[in-house]
Amino acid sequence: MSSIDFYWEPGSPYTYLAATQIGRLAAETGTTVNWKAFLLGKVFQARKMSLPAAIPAKASYMFKDLARWSALYDVPFRMPKVFPVNSMLASRAASAAAQQGSGEAAALALLGAYWGRGEDISQPEVVQAALDAAGLDGAALLVATQDDAVKDIVRANTEAALELGIFGAPTMVYEGALFWGNDRLDVLKAVIEGRIKV
């Protein structure tokens, strides 16, 4: 079975939107999804890029665009009070969950907490509650965030993102080709199904 590497960042709204749809795409195309949390801030820093929302005109457009996409996907969306957010803890907790085969559940729980309800996912109690609500062991996953092996996963994912040429989130990687943004999901599906070539 072929797979999609889903490079995602908890603090990215377009990651949230794509995450709500990628499971269905995978089911429809017979693929699996590898959930790879990475630190987009480190990528921006390495590439000397700025946060899109730091540009007033782009920010104004982005907030309207996000509302449209959330309506199209019929998913809740709330602009968090804390933005941007320190996503290190959430990324590590999700990576620990991915190690246990629960990457999707953890990602959706944390993204939903932040972008669906506006909660501050830099806070341990918020992360634990979100993971618990998804049926995961939030307390154990929080403990795991201090393991060097888990820290190394996030670090390795970020380094891999840089090596692959990733510059934003979400980025889906399929057979070496990059697909950036939730609005590329239909293109990705067409490639997987062989309707278009990369």
C-alpha positions in Angstrom: 0.0 0.0 0.0 1.4 3.4 -0.9 1.6 6.2 1.6 1.4 9.9 2.1 3.8 11.7 4.4 1.8 14.5 6.0 4.1 17.2 7.3 2.0 19.2 9.7 2.4 22.0 12.2 -0.1 22.5 15.1 0.1 26.3 14.8 -0.9 26.3 11.1 -4.6 26.9 10.3 -4.3 25.3 6.8 -2.8 22.2 8.4 -6.0 22.0 10.5 -8.2 22.2 7.4 -6.2 19.6 5.5 -6.1 17.3 8.5 -9.9 17.1 8.6 -9.9 15.9 5.0 -6.8 13.8 4.5 -8.2 10.7 6.2 -11.1 10.5 3.7 -8.7 11.0 0.8 -6.5 8.2 2.1 -9.5 5.9 2.4 -10.7 6.7 -1.1 -7.3 6.1 -2.7 -6.2 3.1 -0.6 -3.2 4.9 0.9 -2.0 5.3 4.4 -0.9 8.6 6.1 2.3 9.0 8.0 1.7 11.9 10.4 4.9 13.9 10.8 4.8 16.9 13.1 7.5 19.4 12.5 8.4 22.9 13.6 7.4 25.4 10.9 9.1 28.2 12.7 12.4 26.5 12.3 11.8 26.1 8.6 10.8 29.8 8.3 14.0 30.7 10.1 16.2 28.6 8.0 14.6 29.9 4.8 14.6 33.5 6.0 10.8 33.6 5.6 8.3 35.6 7.8 5.0 34.5 9.2 2.3 35.1 6.5 0.0 36.7 9.1 2.8 39.3 9.8 1.9 40.9 6.5 -1.3 43.0 7.1 -2.8 42.6 3.7 -2.1 38.8 3.7 -3.5 38.5 7.2 -6.7 40.2 6.3 -7.2 37.9 3.4 -6.2 34.8 5.3 -8.7 35.2 8.0 -11.5 35.5 5.5 -10.2 32.6 3.5 -10.0 30.4 6.5 -13.7 31.1 7.3 -14.6 30.2 3.8 -12.7 26.9 3.9 -14.1 25.9 7.3 -17.6 26.5 5.9 -16.9 24.5 2.8 -15.5 21.6 4.9 -18.2 22.1 7.6 -15.7 22.1 10.4 -15.6 24.6 13.4 -13.0 27.4 13.2 -12.1 29.9 15.8 -9.1 32.3 15.6 -7.1 31.5 18.8 -6.4 34.4 21.2 -2.8 33.1 21.5 -1.3 33.3 17.9 1.3 32.4 17.0 1.6 29.7 19.5 4.6 27.7 20.8 3.8 24.4 19.3 6.8 22.4 20.6 4.8 20.5 23.4 1.9 19.7 21.1 4.3 18.5 18.3 6.1 16.2 20.8 2.9 14.8 22.3 1.6 14.1 18.8 4.9 12.4 17.8 4.7 10.2 20.9 1.2 9.2 19.9 2.3 8.6 16.3 4.9 6.1 17.7 2.0 4.2 19.2 -0.1 4.2 16.0 -2.3 7.1 17.1 -0.9 9.9 15.1 -4.1 10.9 13.4 -6.2 10.9 16.6 -3.6 13.1 18.4 -3.2 15.5 15.5 -6.9 16.0 15.1 -7.4 16.4 18.8 -4.7 19.0 19.1 -5.5 20.9 15.9 -9.2 20.8 16.9 -8.4 22.2 20.4 -6.4 25.1 18.9 -8.2 26.0 15.7 -11.7 24.6 16.4 -12.0 25.9 20.0 -9.3 28.5 20.3 -7.5 26.8 23.2 -3.8 27.5 24.1 -2.0 24.2 23.1 1.2 25.5 24.6 -0.2 24.7 28.0 0.2 21.1 29.3 -3.3 20.9 30.8 -4.8 21.8 27.5 -2.8 19.3 25.6 -3.6 16.5 28.1 -7.3 17.3 28.1 -7.5 17.3 24.3 -5.7 14.0 24.1 -7.8 12.5 26.8 -11.0 13.6 25.0 -9.7 11.7 21.9 -9.4 8.5 23.9 -5.7 8.7 24.3 -3.6 8.7 27.5 -2.8 12.4 27.7 -0.8 12.1 30.9 1.4 9.4 29.6 1.9 11.3 26.3 2.9 14.4 28.2 5.5 12.4 30.1 6.8 11.0 26.8 7.4 14.6 25.5 10.5 14.6 27.7 12.0 11.5 26.2 15.0 12.2 24.0 13.7 9.7 21.5 10.5 11.7 21.1 12.3 15.0 20.9 14.5 13.5 18.2 11.4 12.6 16.1 10.3 16.2 15.9 13.9 17.3 15.2 14.3 14.7 12.5 11.0 15.6 10.9 12.0 19.2 10.8 15.4 18.4 9.2 13.7 16.1 6.7 11.3 18.9 5.8 14.2 21.2 5.1 15.9 18.6 3.0 12.8 17.9 1.0 12.4 21.6 0.2 9.3 22.1 2.3 8.5 25.7 3.0 5.0 25.7 4.5 2.4 23.6 6.2 0.7 21.4 5.5 2.9 19.6 2.9 2.0 16.2 1.7 4.7 14.1 0.1 3.7 11.4 -2.2 6.4 9.4 -4.1 8.8 12.3 -3.7 6.5 15.0 -5.0 5.4 17.9 -2.7 1.8 19.1 -2.4 1.5 22.3 -0.3 -1.7 23.4 1.3 -5.2 22.1 1.9 -6.2 23.3 -1.5 -3.8 20.8 -3.2 -5.7 17.8 -1.9 -7.7 17.3 -5.1 -4.5 17.5 -7.1 -2.8 15.0 -4.8 -5.8 12.6 -5.2 -5.6 12.9 -9.0 -1.9 12.1 -8.9 -2.5 9.0 -6.7 -5.3 7.8 -8.9 -3.1 8.3 -12.0 -5.3 10.9 -13.6 -2.5 13.4 -13.8 1.3 13.0 -13.7 3.7 14.9 -11.4 
